[in-house]
Amino acid sequence: MLIWGWTTKNTGQVVTDWVCSHCQQDGLVMVTFQRFFTLFFVPAIPLNKTQALVCCACSTEYNPKALGIETKDMPAAKTPLWGFAGPIILVLLIGLGMISGAIDSNKQEQYLASPQANDVVIYKDMSEKNTPYVCLKIQEVKDGIVIFKESRYAYSHLKSVREVALKRNSGEAFFEDVFEMPISDLKQLDVVSIER
């Protein structure tokens, strides 16, 4: 699948007061073509522009430089806004990602401030380099103490531990033993996410 390439688009036409030397008709049209670098057929980077003069009466084409027309005398051809669609889309996606991350972070802080029964906390324990992800299921919260069950296994990938979090009501995912810790200690863990 071709994901990148180039395309040339007609980005503007301006009627000028120059006269066609072939048919003596005035009003040559200045046509501007611009080349764009594309990603997935979306213009990402505007490249070079070329301009040509065309007579509407006899369809004769002229190179402005061959006629001795200076670049400063030619009508200005601006790159259309859609020519920057790729960077605009990229900026919007990055912005949405940052907003989504901030919302998730805020939600996680709220969940840590007031844990509830049946929450599954996924945290990173770097004492085990190969399997750093562990989760615990909160059974009950009372008087600032969190009562929880720990997962039977530590996991090497976040995806694996999230699958365990989805099976929170399954008896095989967590130990039967119950542990306690103050909420302040829960906040000290390197929490990756909380599934409520």
Secondary structure, 3 states (H helix, E strand, C coil): CCCEEEEEEEEEEEECCCECCCCCCECCEEEEEEEEEEECCEEEEEEEEEEEEECCCCCCEECCCCCCCCHHHCCCCCCCHHHHHHHHHHHHHHHHHHHHHHHHHHHHHHHHHCCCCCCEEEEECCCCCCCCEEEEEEEEEECCEEEEEEECCCECCHHHHHHHHHCCCCCCCECCCCEEEEHHHHHHCEEEEEEC
